[in-house]
């Protein structure tokens, strides 16, 4: 298992280095720096790629605690640390800004615990937004509740699920509930914590019940002289199960979690770069598509040989895809352009395949008319009619390929041998059914 985790970590590093080397090449070659506006637009995403790679190299796993106010997020983290480092109190909104502390629960595991503001702060929308930003940096989420899950709490849980991160549901203040109620609470949390009614109940590792700051208890004290007094004592925190659960997850799949989160951030950054580039160069792309459309239609119309129509049209489509990729500054080889064209052909519902078939049939008619035009001048009219019809079909095909290629370059820029999306799919396909990552694979399976 450890060797597999190291493989996942190395694959993630290779993916990010490939992305950074490509954009570094664009900057050095002048393809990116020639457009100062684009350089400024994509700077945050390039910084994200760099910081994400540095985080991978540091090998520190980030665990962020989320929840509504007064659920005891800071208390849970303090109990894990074994010291009251983070501020706690009876008033709402004690934690106003995200704060992180280092925690070393094992000999080889280094963790950064992140405390966040309550997600339902009154007049604290900015703090809530800040808390949501932290989730993108976290490798594992602790969602802390302390009673029946409210509608606001459930909505926040759904939003965190959509962030595509593994999550542990932590029920705090369990000391306030009788033992007979704890089983019912656990069963309810299993269903609600899944995030939607069709999801499978949570695994044992995904729900833990704790008492981070148990309420003081009145204790009867009998003295040797026969006196009896009553004192208030605070029981020790009950978080050993949570600590052990976290350790089990980190030992079993911690590096894979680290790799997966880095790849998700890289995928989002690269997709944002592609989108910004495409938006900025929309008119230039439209001009290129129309230019290739006209040239392909004209070449097909004038060429008398049917076979060369198909061959030349295919090369024209490949050249169009590569021209768009160069315009966007996105990585593209002839092989990748061929794969895109194949994808476009088979995803178009047969429309472009029909174009190829019609083009070939019209091309045969056009070729026959051209060969026999000397014997019968009326065949020239037949040649012209076939050529014009074929040119229209070819032009439409070129335009369709160009528009489809735009979408593919925007959505598929993270695919490829070491593309972030490809490596994410690879990691999720290798996880064991008894891991917390397996649920993530089930939730994201449709996307990958």
C-alpha positions in Angstrom: 0.0 0.0 0.0 2.8 2.4 0.9 4.5 1.7 -2.5 1.3 2.5 -4.3 0.9 5.8 -2.3 4.5 6.8 -3.3 3.6 6.0 -6.9 0.5 8.3 -6.7 2.6 11.1 -5.2 5.3 10.7 -7.9 2.7 10.7 -10.7 1.2 13.9 -9.2 4.6 15.6 -9.1 5.3 14.6 -12.7 1.9 15.9 -13.8 2.4 19.3 -12.2 6.0 19.6 -13.4 4.8 18.8 -17.0 2.2 21.6 -16.8 4.7 24.1 -15.3 7.4 23.2 -17.9 4.8 23.7 -20.7 3.8 27.2 -19.5 7.4 28.0 -18.8 8.2 27.1 -22.4 5.4 29.3 -23.7 6.8 32.2 -21.6 10.4 31.7 -22.8 9.4 31.2 -26.4 7.4 34.5 -26.4 4.1 32.8 -27.2 2.7 33.8 -23.8 4.7 37.0 -23.1 3.7 38.4 -26.5 0.3 39.0 -24.9 0.8 41.0 -21.7 -3.0 41.0 -21.0 -3.0 37.2 -21.0 0.1 37.0 -18.8 -1.7 39.1 -16.2 -4.9 37.1 -16.4 -3.3 33.7 -15.9 -0.7 34.7 -13.2 -2.9 33.5 -10.3 -3.3 30.1 -11.9 0.4 29.7 -12.5 1.1 30.7 -8.9 -1.4 28.0 -7.9 0.5 25.4 -9.9 3.8 26.4 -8.3 2.5 26.5 -4.7 0.7 23.2 -5.2 3.9 21.5 -6.4 5.8 23.0 -3.4 3.0 21.6 -1.1 3.6 18.1 -2.6 7.3 18.3 -2.0 6.8 19.4 1.6 4.7 16.3 2.2 2.5 18.0 4.8 -1.2 16.9 4.9 -3.7 19.6 5.6 -6.9 18.9 7.6 -9.4 21.6 7.9 -12.3 21.8 10.4 -15.6 23.2 9.2 -19.0 23.7 10.7 -21.5 26.2 12.0 -20.8 28.5 15.0 -20.7 27.0 18.5 -20.2 23.4 17.3 -16.8 23.2 18.9 -14.4 23.2 15.9 -11.6 24.8 17.8 -12.2 22.6 20.8 -11.9 19.5 18.7 -8.6 20.6 17.2 -7.3 21.6 20.7 -8.2 18.2 22.0 -6.3 16.5 19.2 -3.3 18.8 19.9 -3.5 18.1 23.6 -3.2 21.8 24.4 -5.6 24.8 24.3 -3.7 26.6 21.5 -6.8 27.8 19.5 -9.1 30.3 21.2 -12.5 29.0 22.3 -15.4 30.6 24.1 -19.2 30.7 24.7 -19.8 33.5 22.2 -20.5 33.0 18.6 -17.8 33.9 16.1 -14.7 33.4 18.4 -12.7 32.2 15.4 -12.8 35.1 12.9 -10.0 34.1 10.6 -8.5 30.8 9.5 -5.6 29.7 11.7 -3.3 26.7 11.2 -1.2 24.8 13.6 1.2 21.9 13.1 0.4 18.5 14.6 2.6 15.4 14.5 0.4 12.5 15.6 2.9 9.9 14.5 6.6 9.5 14.0 6.4 10.0 10.2 3.2 11.9 9.7 3.2 15.7 9.7 -0.2 17.4 9.6 -1.4 21.0 9.4 -4.7 21.5 11.3 -6.7 24.5 10.0 -9.4 26.1 12.1 -12.1 28.1 10.2 -14.8 30.6 11.0 -18.3 29.4 11.4 -20.1 29.0 8.1 -23.2 30.8 9.3 -21.6 33.8 10.9 -24.0 36.8 11.4 -22.6 39.6 9.2 -19.7 37.4 8.6 -20.1 36.6 4.9 -16.5 37.4 4.1 -15.3 35.1 6.9 -17.6 32.3 5.6 -16.2 32.9 2.0 -12.7 32.7 3.4 -13.6 29.4 5.1 -14.8 28.0 1.9 -11.6 28.9 0.1 -9.7 26.9 2.7 -11.4 23.8 1.6 -9.7 23.9 -1.7 -6.3 23.7 0.1 -7.4 20.9 2.5 -6.6 17.3 1.8 -9.2 16.1 4.4 -12.2 17.8 5.9 -13.6 17.5 9.5 -17.2 18.6 9.4 -18.1 19.2 13.1 -21.8 19.0 14.3 -23.2 18.8 17.8 -26.9 18.1 17.5 -29.6 17.5 15.0 -28.3 18.7 11.6 -30.1 21.9 10.6 -31.1 22.8 7.1 -28.2 25.4 6.9 -25.8 22.7 8.2 -27.0 20.2 5.7 -26.6 22.7 2.8 -23.1 23.4 4.0 -22.4 19.7 4.1 -23.6 19.4 0.5 -21.4 22.2 -0.6 -18.3 20.6 1.0 -19.2 17.3 -0.8 -19.2 19.2 -4.1 -15.6 20.3 -3.3 -14.5 16.7 -4.2 -12.7 16.1 -0.9 -12.7 13.2 1.6 -14.7 14.1 4.7 -15.1 12.9 8.2 -18.3 13.8 10.0 -17.4 14.6 13.6 -20.3 14.6 16.2 -19.1 16.7 19.1 -20.6 17.1 22.6 -21.7 13.5 22.7 -21.4 13.6 26.5 -24.6 15.6 26.6 -26.6 12.7 25.2 -27.7 9.5 27.0 -26.1 6.3 25.8 -29.5 5.1 24.6 -29.7 8.1 22.2 -26.2 7.7 20.8 -27.0 4.7 18.6 -29.9 6.6 17.0 -27.8 9.6 16.4 -25.1 7.5 14.8 -27.6 5.9 12.4 -29.1 9.3 11.4 -25.6 10.7 10.7 -24.7 7.8 8.5 -27.6 8.6 6.2 -27.4 12.4 6.3 -23.6 12.5 6.1 -23.6 10.8 2.7 -24.8 14.1 1.3 -27.9 12.9 -0.6 -30.5 10.2 -0.2 -29.2 8.0 -2.9 -25.6 7.8 -1.5 -24.5 4.8 0.5 -24.3 5.2 4.3 -21.0 6.5 5.6 -18.2 4.1 6.4 -16.9 3.6 10.0 -14.0 5.9 9.1 -16.3 8.7 8.0 -18.2 9.3 11.2 -16.8 9.7 14.7 -18.4 10.8 17.9 -16.4 12.9 20.4 -16.5 15.1 23.4 -13.9 17.7 22.9 -14.7 19.8 26.0 -16.9 17.6 28.3 -19.3 19.5 30.6 -18.1 19.7 34.2 -19.6 17.0 36.5 -20.5 17.3 40.2 -18.5 14.7 42.1 -19.3 13.5 45.7 -16.2 13.5 47.9 -16.1 11.6 51.2 -13.3 12.7 53.6 -11.5 10.5 56.2 -13.2 12.4 59.0 -16.6 11.5 57.7 -17.3 14.8 56.0 -19.0 14.8 52.6 -18.5 17.6 50.0 -19.4 18.1 46.4 -16.9 19.4 43.8 -17.1 20.1 40.1 -14.6 18.2 37.9 -14.1 18.4 34.1 -13.6 15.0 32.5 -10.8 14.7 30.0 -11.6 15.1 26.3 -12.9 12.0 24.5 -11.1 12.3 21.1 -9.0 9.1 21.0 -11.3 7.5 18.5 -11.0 10.5 16.2 -7.2 10.6 16.5 -7.0 6.9 15.7 -9.3 7.3 12.7 -7.2 10.1 11.3 -4.0 8.1 11.8 -5.5 5.1 10.1 -6.6 7.1 7.1 -3.2 8.9 6.9 -1.2 5.7 7.1 -3.5 3.8 4.7 -4.0 6.6 2.1 -2.5 9.9 3.2 0.0 10.3 0.3 -2.7 9.4 -2.1 -5.0 12.0 -0.6 -2.2 14.6 -0.9 -1.6 13.6 -4.6 -5.3 13.7 -5.4 -5.9 17.1 -3.9 -2.9 18.5 -5.7 -4.1 17.2 -9.0 -7.6 18.6 -8.5 -6.1 22.0 -7.9 -3.9 21.7 -10.9 -6.8 20.5 -13.1 -8.9 23.5 -12.0 -6.0 25.9 -12.6 -5.2 24.6 -16.1 -8.9 24.6 -17.0 -9.1 28.3 -15.9 -6.0 29.1 -17.9 -7.6 27.5 -21.0 -10.9 29.3 -20.4 -9.3 32.7 -20.0 -7.1 32.2 -23.1 -10.1 31.1 -25.2 -12.2 34.0 -24.0 -9.4 36.5 -24.8 -8.8 35.1 -28.3 -12.4 34.3 -29.3 -12.4 36.6 -32.3 -9.0 35.4 -33.6 -10.2 31.8 -33.3 -13.4 32.6 -35.2 -11.3 34.1 -38.0 -9.1 31.1 -38.2 -12.1 28.7 -38.3 -13.7 30.7 -41.1 -10.4 30.9 -43.0 -9.9 27.1 -42.9 -13.6 26.6 -43.8 -13.2 28.7 -47.0 -9.9 27.2 -48.0 -11.1 23.6 -47.5 -14.3 24.3 -49.4 -12.4 25.9 -52.3 -9.8 23.1 -52.5 -12.4 20.4 -52.4 -14.5 22.1 -55.1 -11.6 22.5 -57.5 -10.0 19.1 -57.0 -11.3 16.5 -59.5 -10.1 13.3 -57.6 -12.4 11.9 -55.0 -9.8 10.2 -52.9 -7.7 13.3 -52.6 -10.8 15.2 -51.4 -11.1 13.0 -48.3 -7.4 12.9 -47.7 -6.9 16.6 -48.1 -10.0 17.4 -46.1 -8.7 15.3 -43.2 -5.3 17.0 -43.3 -7.1 20.4 -43.4 -9.1 19.5 -40.2 -5.9 18.4 -38.4 -4.2 21.6 -39.4 -7.2 23.6 -38.1 -7.0 21.9 -34.7 -3.3 22.5 -34.4 -3.7 26.2 -35.5 -6.3 26.7 -32.7 -4.0 25.0 -30.2 -1.1 27.3 -31.2 -3.4 30.3 -30.9 -4.4 29.3 -27.4 -0.9 28.3 -26.4 -2.1 24.9 -25.3 0.0 21.7 -25.7 -0.8 19.8 -28.9 1.0 17.3 -31.1 -0.1 15.8 -34.4 -1.0 12.6 -32.6 -3.2 14.5 -30.1 -4.8 16.4 -32.9 -5.6 13.1 -34.6 -7.2 11.8 -31.4 -9.3 15.0 -31.1 -10.5 14.6 -34.6 -11.4 11.0 -34.0 -13.3 12.0 -30.9 -15.1 14.7 -32.8 -16.1 12.3 -35.5 -17.5 9.7 -33.2 -19.2 12.1 -30.8 -21.1 14.0 -33.5 -23.8 11.5 -33.9 -22.6 10.4 -37.4 -23.0 14.0 -38.8 -19.4 14.4 -39.8 -19.1 10.8 -40.8 -22.1 11.4 -43.1 -20.2 14.4 -44.4 -17.3 12.1 -45.3 -19.6 9.6 -47.0 -21.4 12.3 -49.0 -18.2 13.9 -49.9 -16.8 10.7 -51.3 -20.0 9.9 -53.3 -20.1 13.4 -54.7 -16.4 13.3 -55.3 -16.9 10.1 -57.4 -19.6 11.8 -59.4 -17.4 14.9 -59.8 -14.4 12.8 -60.9 -16.5 10.9 -63.5 -17.9 14.2 -64.8 -14.4 15.6 -65.1 -13.0 12.6 -67.0 -15.9 12.5 -69.5 -16.3 16.2 -69.9 -14.4 16.2 -73.1 -16.8 13.7 -74.7 -19.9 15.4 -73.5 -19.9 19.1 -72.6 -23.0 18.7 -70.4 -20.9 16.8 -68.0 -19.2 20.1 -67.1 -22.5 21.2 -65.6 -22.7 18.0 -63.6 -19.1 18.5 -62.4 -19.9 22.0 -61.3 -23.0 20.9 -59.5 -21.2 18.1 -57.6 -18.3 20.4 -56.8 -20.4 23.1 -55.3 -22.5 20.7 -53.2 -19.3 18.9 -52.0 -17.7 22.3 -51.2 -20.6 23.2 -49.1 -20.5 20.0 -47.2 -16.8 20.2 -46.7 -17.0 23.8 -45.5 -19.7 22.9 -43.0 -17.5 19.9 -41.8 -14.5 22.2 -41.3 -16.6 24.7 -39.3 -18.1 22.0 -37.2 -14.6 20.5 -36.5 -13.3 24.0 -35.6 -16.1 24.7 -33.1 -15.9 21.2 -31.6 -12.1 21.6 -31.2 -12.6 24.8 -29.3 -14.8 23.0 -26.8 -12.4 20.1 -26.5 -9.3 22.3 -26.0 -11.2 24.2 -23.3 -12.5 21.1 -21.5 -9.9 18.5 -22.4 -6.7 20.5 -21.8 -5.9 18.4 -18.6 -6.1 15.1 -20.4 -3.1 13.3 -22.0 -0.5 10.9 -20.7 0.4 13.0 -17.6 -2.6 15.4 -17.7 -4.1 16.1 -14.3 -7.5 14.5 -15.2 -5.8 11.4 -16.5 -3.7 10.9 -13.4 -6.8 11.5 -11.2 -8.6 8.8 -13.0 -5.6 6.5 -12.7 -5.4 7.0 -8.9 -9.1 6.5 -8.3 -9.1 3.4 -10.4 -6.5 1.8 -8.1 -7.9 2.6 -4.6 -9.1 -0.2 -2.4 -12.8 -0.6 -1.5 -12.1 -0.2 2.2 -10.6 3.3 1.8 -12.1 6.7 2.2 -11.0 7.5 -1.3 -13.2 4.8 -2.7 -16.3 6.8 -1.7 -14.8 9.7 -3.6 -14.3 7.5 -6.6 -18.0 6.5 -6.4 -19.1 10.1 -6.1 -16.9 11.3 -9.0 -17.1 8.2 -11.2 -19.4 9.8 -13.7 -17.0 12.7 -14.2 -14.0 10.5 -14.8 
